[in-house]
Amino acid sequence: MIISSRARTLLVGLRTILLFTVIVGVGYTGVVTGLGQLMFNHQANGSQLEVNGRVVGSTLIGQSFTDKDGKPLPKYFQPRPSAAGDDGYDAASSGGSNLGPENPDLAKAIKERRGQVAAFNHVDAARVPADALTASSSGLDPHISPEYAGIQVARVAKARHLDERVVRKIVDDSTEGRQLGFLGETRVNVVTLNAELDRQH
C-alpha cells in the first residue's frame, strides 16, 4: 500500500504529538510531582496549618478571625483588611481594590478603619499603622507589621486572661525577619500566630 506524502506527514505529526504528550504531559509531570512530595511535602500540599490534629488553614493565605456576624473576635490577632471577595480573603477572588490614593472612597474607608481599629484595641488613633488600614495587592497576605501586632497584645491578653508578657513573647517568637536578610520587611504571620495561641492556651 502506497502512503501519500501528505498522509505520511500527518502520521509523523500524530506520533510526535503522542510521544511528547507521554513525555511532557505524563512523565515530566509525574517526576516533578514526585520530587515535590519527596523533597517539599509541606509546601507541595498547600503549606497546611494544623492545630490539635485539625487543618485550620494555610500559612500562605490570610483569613478573617470573626464571629458569625462578621465582628472581629477579641481573643485573636486581626489581619489587615482584604479586598478579595465580599468577605475578604477569598482565594478565588484574589486582588486589591484598585482604588487610587486620592480616591474619596478609599480615604473614607481608611478614616473609618482607623477609628474602628483604635476603638477595638483601646489605643490612640495616631498609633494605628498603615497596614491596619489598607489591603495588600493580593488581598490574601497573612502578614501584618510588628507595630500592628503590638497594639493588639493587650486586647488579646485580656480576652484570653493571660499576662501581656506571655502574649508578647509569642508575638516575638512568631516575628519573621527580612528574607535573605534584606528583602521585604519584618513581619508577623497572623494565621500561624493565632494557631500558636490556640495550641498553647
C-alpha positions as CSV (number, residue, x, y, z in Angstrom):
1,M,0.0,0.0,0.0
2,I,1.4,3.3,-1.0
3,I,1.1,6.1,1.5
4,S,1.0,9.6,0.1
5,S,3.4,12.3,1.2
6,R,0.6,14.2,2.9
7,A,-0.6,11.1,4.9
8,R,3.0,10.3,5.9
9,T,3.4,13.8,7.2
10,L,0.2,13.6,9.1
11,L,1.2,10.2,10.7
12,V,4.6,11.6,11.8
13,G,2.8,14.6,13.3
14,L,0.4,12.4,15.2
15,R,3.1,10.1,16.5
16,T,5.1,13.2,17.6
17,I,2.1,14.6,19.5
18,L,1.5,11.2,21.2
19,L,5.2,10.9,22.1
20,F,5.5,14.3,23.6
21,T,2.2,14.0,25.4
22,V,3.5,11.0,27.2
23,I,7.0,12.5,27.9
24,V,5.9,16.0,28.9
25,G,2.3,15.5,30.0
26,V,2.7,12.3,31.9
27,G,6.4,11.7,32.6
28,Y,7.6,15.2,33.4
29,T,4.5,15.9,35.5
30,G,4.9,12.7,37.4
31,V,8.6,13.3,38.1
32,V,8.0,16.9,39.3
33,T,5.1,15.9,41.4
34,G,7.0,13.0,42.9
35,L,10.1,15.3,43.7
36,G,7.8,17.9,45.2
37,Q,6.1,15.3,47.5
38,L,9.5,13.8,48.4
39,M,11.6,17.0,49.0
40,F,9.0,19.7,49.7
41,N,6.0,17.8,51.1
42,H,4.6,20.6,53.3
43,Q,4.8,23.2,50.5
44,A,3.5,20.9,47.8
45,N,0.4,20.2,49.8
46,G,-0.5,23.9,50.3
47,S,1.5,24.6,53.4
48,Q,-1.4,23.4,55.6
49,L,-1.5,24.5,59.2
50,E,-2.8,22.1,61.9
51,V,-4.0,22.8,65.4
52,N,-4.6,19.7,67.6
53,G,-4.6,17.4,64.5
54,R,-7.1,19.5,62.6
55,V,-6.3,21.6,59.5
56,V,-7.2,25.2,60.2
57,G,-5.8,26.9,57.1
58,S,-2.6,27.6,55.2
59,T,0.4,29.5,56.3
60,L,0.4,31.3,52.9
61,I,-3.2,32.6,52.9
62,G,-4.6,35.0,55.4
63,Q,-8.0,34.6,56.9
64,S,-10.6,36.5,58.9
65,F,-10.9,35.9,62.6
66,T,-14.5,36.9,63.2
67,D,-17.8,35.6,64.6
68,K,-20.8,34.5,62.6
69,D,-21.9,38.2,62.3
70,G,-18.5,39.2,60.9
71,K,-17.4,41.0,64.0
72,P,-13.7,40.6,65.0
73,L,-13.0,38.2,67.8
74,P,-11.1,39.9,70.7
75,K,-9.1,36.8,71.6
76,Y,-7.4,36.7,68.1
77,F,-4.9,39.0,66.4
78,Q,-6.7,40.6,63.5
79,P,-5.2,40.7,60.0
80,R,-5.1,43.6,57.6
81,P,-8.1,44.4,55.5
82,S,-8.8,42.3,52.4
83,A,-10.5,43.3,49.2
84,A,-10.5,39.7,47.9
85,G,-14.2,38.7,47.7
86,D,-17.2,40.0,49.6
87,D,-16.0,39.0,53.0
88,G,-12.3,39.2,52.3
89,Y,-9.6,36.5,52.0
90,D,-11.4,34.7,49.2
91,A,-8.6,32.8,47.3
92,A,-10.9,32.6,44.2
93,S,-11.2,36.4,44.1
94,S,-7.6,37.4,44.8
95,G,-6.9,41.1,44.1
96,G,-6.8,44.6,45.5
97,S,-9.5,47.3,45.5
98,N,-7.8,49.2,42.6
99,L,-8.7,52.5,44.4
100,G,-6.0,55.2,44.0
101,P,-4.5,57.1,46.9
102,E,-6.7,60.2,46.2
103,N,-9.9,58.2,45.7
104,P,-12.6,59.7,48.1
105,D,-14.0,56.2,48.8
106,L,-10.6,54.9,49.9
107,A,-10.0,58.0,52.0
108,K,-13.3,57.5,53.7
109,A,-12.7,53.7,54.3
110,I,-9.3,54.5,55.8
111,K,-10.7,57.1,58.2
112,E,-13.4,54.6,59.3
113,R,-11.0,51.8,59.7
114,R,-8.6,53.9,61.8
115,G,-11.4,54.7,64.2
116,Q,-12.6,51.1,64.4
117,V,-9.1,49.7,64.9
118,A,-8.3,52.3,67.6
119,A,-11.5,51.7,69.4
120,F,-11.2,47.9,69.2
121,N,-7.7,47.9,70.6
122,H,-8.2,50.8,73.0
123,V,-5.3,52.9,71.6
124,D,-4.9,56.4,70.2
125,A,-5.7,56.6,66.5
126,A,-2.3,58.0,65.9
127,R,-0.8,54.6,66.8
128,V,-2.7,52.7,64.2
129,P,-0.2,51.7,61.5
130,A,-0.8,51.8,57.7
131,D,-1.2,48.0,57.2
132,A,-4.2,48.0,59.6
133,L,-5.9,50.4,57.2
134,T,-5.1,49.2,53.7
135,A,-5.3,45.8,52.0
136,S,-2.5,44.1,50.2
137,S,-2.4,43.9,46.5
138,S,-3.4,40.2,46.5
139,G,-5.9,40.5,49.3
140,L,-4.5,37.3,50.7
141,D,-1.4,38.3,52.6
142,P,-1.3,36.7,56.0
143,H,1.3,39.1,57.4
144,I,1.0,42.2,59.5
145,S,3.7,44.6,60.8
146,P,5.1,44.1,64.3
147,E,3.6,47.5,65.1
148,Y,0.1,46.3,64.2
149,A,0.6,43.2,66.3
150,G,2.0,45.3,69.1
151,I,-1.2,47.4,69.5
152,Q,-3.3,44.2,69.7
153,V,-1.3,42.5,72.5
154,A,-3.2,44.0,75.4
155,R,-6.6,43.2,74.0
156,V,-5.7,39.6,73.1
157,A,-4.1,39.1,76.6
158,K,-7.2,40.4,78.3
159,A,-9.6,38.3,76.2
160,R,-7.5,35.1,77.0
161,H,-6.9,36.0,80.6
162,L,-3.1,36.0,80.0
163,D,-0.2,38.1,81.2
164,E,0.7,40.6,78.4
165,R,4.3,39.4,78.6
166,V,3.2,35.9,77.7
167,V,1.4,37.1,74.6
168,R,4.2,39.5,73.6
169,K,6.7,36.6,73.8
170,I,4.5,34.5,71.4
171,V,4.4,37.5,69.1
172,D,8.2,37.9,69.3
173,D,8.7,34.2,68.6
174,S,6.3,34.5,65.6
175,T,8.0,37.5,64.1
176,E,9.8,36.8,60.8
177,G,12.8,38.8,59.6
178,R,13.6,40.1,56.1
179,Q,14.0,37.3,53.5
180,L,17.7,36.7,52.9
181,G,18.4,39.4,55.4
182,F,17.5,42.3,53.1
183,L,14.3,41.6,51.1
184,G,10.9,42.9,52.4
185,E,10.1,44.0,55.9
186,T,10.0,42.4,59.3
187,R,6.5,40.8,59.6
188,V,4.2,38.6,61.7
189,N,2.1,35.8,60.2
190,V,-1.3,36.3,61.8
191,V,-2.5,32.8,60.9
192,T,0.4,31.0,62.5
193,L,0.4,33.4,65.4
194,N,-3.2,32.7,66.3
195,A,-2.7,29.0,65.8
196,E,0.2,29.1,68.3
197,L,-2.0,30.9,70.7
198,D,-4.7,28.2,70.4
199,R,-2.1,25.5,70.8
200,Q,-0.6,27.0,74.0
201,H,-3.8,28.5,75.5
